[in-house]
Structures are given as C-alpha cells and as structure tokens.
Amino acid sequence: MARNPAVPVVGVRETPKTRWRAVPYTAGRGLDLGCGSERLFDTEFVVGIDNGADQQYGTPISANIQADASDLSVFAAGQWDFVFSSFLLQYFPYEKVPEVLRHWFRVVKPGGNLFLYLPDDQQYPKVGQVGSHPSQKFDVNYDCIVEAAKRSAWNWDLELYEVCDKNDEYSLAFNFKKLK
C-alpha cells in the first residue's frame, strides 16, 4: 500500500517496523546509527548514535552518544558485529553516501552486517514533496544504494533486499555482509 503523502512523517518511529526483520543480521555488539527515540534493541550490546537534529521537530532521542553518524573515527576498524541504520542515509547528500558507507563498513568486522532500512522512492514522498522529511536530500531506490555501496571500496554480499510495503511500511531493507 502506498503511503499517503498528505500525512507528514516527521517524528514517525521506523525502527519498530523492521526490528523483527533485522534480528537475523544483528547478533552480537553493534551500532544503531541515527537511533532517534528508540534504539534497535534496548540492551548494552547496541550503542545508539544520533546527532539530535530531529529534536527541532519535537522528536526525543535516546542515543548513548550524541554525534554525527557519518564520522565513526572514534571507533576502531572491525570493532562491531553489525551496524544498523533506519531512515538516516537519505539525509546525506547523495554524492557523500559512498563515503558515509565506507566509514560504516570500516567499523564492521569481516563477516558482520550493515543493515539499512530506508524510504522507498516508489512509496514515500519525493524530496521536497508534501509528507517527505524536510531534511531528506535524495530519493532512495535499489540502484542508488547498491551503486553507493559498490563505490564504498569494501567487498560485500547483498544478503537481503526487500521491498517493505505492508502494515504501514513504505521502505526498502538491505543487508550487506562485509567480506574480507
């Protein structure tokens, strides 16, 4: 079902919609980048990072660390079993997305996962349309995410690609397994 573009989405909690889908890919210790008001899992094994930008729209954040998720230089390479991000990548200018993904892949252990949950440009309002997030910089689709991942300079397998269009979802789910 397509999303009603007349309904604003600012402050909508997306993580609970895909938490069950992420479970097979998010074992161990990981980062939840752009965690907003609710981390992937509320445990000591998931560290939430958020810059707090959505607070201006009245959305609280529950981050363990308030920081820019595009710069993970405080973490060692290969330190985490997974990186999870829900509805964050589209806020970066598309030309910077390969670099952002390069940083995200860098902190994931070989054999670990990068799980992305993003608004589908076929179901979600386009940049600048009523109902899109005012900070959204590009429209997300399979081709643009896979191309950005290819340009990230890491080797990976795409283990999951799913169009999520049931139960108030208007998204795409990707899981990239980091190779050596």
N, C-alpha and C positions, 0 to 999 in steps of 0.2 A: 504494500500500500504506500503510495507517495505521501510525503509529508505535506501538511497544509502550510504553504508559505506565508499565510497571513498570521500565523501564530509565532511570535518571537521565541527564539531558542536560548537566549542568554540565561544562564543560570541552570539550565537543564543538566541533570546528572546522567552522564552517559555510561560511566563505568559499570553501574549495576546491570545495565542491559547486556553486557558482554562478559561479565565476570566468569560465568559458567563456561563460556567458550574458551577463555584464556587458561583455565585450570591445567589442561594437559601440557601447556607450554611455560608455565610459571612456577615450577618447583624450585625449591632452594631459596637463595637470597637474591633479591632484585630491587630494581628502582622502578618507581611509578612516577614518570615524568609528566608534569602538568596535572598533578593529582587533584587539584581543586578541593572540593569539600569532602571527598571520600576517596581514600586510597583503595587500590585493588583489593588488598586484604589488610585488615587491621591487626597486624602482628609485628613483632620485632624483626621479622625477616624481609619486610617490604619497607623501603625508605621512600617516603613521598617527597618530591621536589616540585616546587611551584613558585613562580615569581610574584604571585598575589595580584596580578593585573585585573582579574575578574572581580576583585573586591570593589572596584569602582562601579560595578553593576549590582552590588549587594550580595554577591556570592562569597560566602566564607571559604577559607582554605584550611586544610588540615595537614599541611606539609610538615615534615620533620625538619626540612631545610628550605628556607626561602631563598631561592636563587634562580638564575637564568638556566633553564634546562638545555640550552644549546651549547653550554660550556661545562663539560664534565671533567675539566682538567684537575679537579681536586681528587678524583678517583684514579687509582692505578689501572693500567690496561689489564683486561681479562679478570677483573675482580668480581664480577657479578654473574650469576647464573642466567639472569634474564633482565631485560628492560621492557617495560610495558608503558605504552602511551595511548591515551584516549583523547581524541579531539584536541590535539595540540599542534601537530605538524603543519596544519593548514594556516597557522598564524605567522609562519615564517615566509618571507618572500621565496618564491619557488626557486630562484637561482641560488639560494643559500641552502636548500633542502639536502642536496648531496653532502655538503659539508656537515650539516647537523647530523645526518645519518652516519657519517664517518665517525663522528665523536661518540654517538650512541653505540655503534658496533664495537668501537675500540674498548669499551669497558666490559663487554660481554665476553665470557670465557669461550674458547672454541667448543663447539657442541651446544652452546647456550642459545637463547632465543631473543629475538627482537619482535615483540608483538605490537602491532599498530591497529588501532580502531579509529576510523576516520569517516567524515561525512561523504556520502556518495553523491557525485555531481548530477546523477540521474534522479535522485530522490530529495536532495537537500537544496535549498535556495542557492543560486549562484552568487558569487561575490557581488556585493552592492545591492542585491535584491532584498525586498522586504522579507524578514524572517532569518536572513543569514546573520551570523555573528558580525558585529561591526569591525572586529579586528581581523577577520578572515582575509588572507592575501591571495589564495589561489583555489581553484575548483579541483577537487580530488577525483581521480579515476585510476583504474588499474595501471594504465600505460605510464602515467606520470610518476606514480610511486615506484614501479618496477624500474623505470629508467633512472630515477634518482638513486635507487639502491645500487644499480649497476655502476653508477658514477661515484659511489661512496668509497671505492678502492678496496672493498672487502669481498671475500668469497662467501657465498651463502647459497642455501637451497630455500626456495619458497615452499614451505610445508603446508601452508593454509592460505587460501584466498577464498573469501566467502562474501557474497552479496547478502547483506542483512536487511531484510525488508518486512519482517513480521513483528507484531507486538510493539508498535511504536518505535521501530528501528528504521533508520534511513542512512545506513552506513556500509562501509566495507571493512572487513577484517583481514589482516595479513599477519602471517607468522614467518619470519625469516630465521632459519637455523644458521648460525655462524659456523663456517668451516674453518679449517686450519689457516 
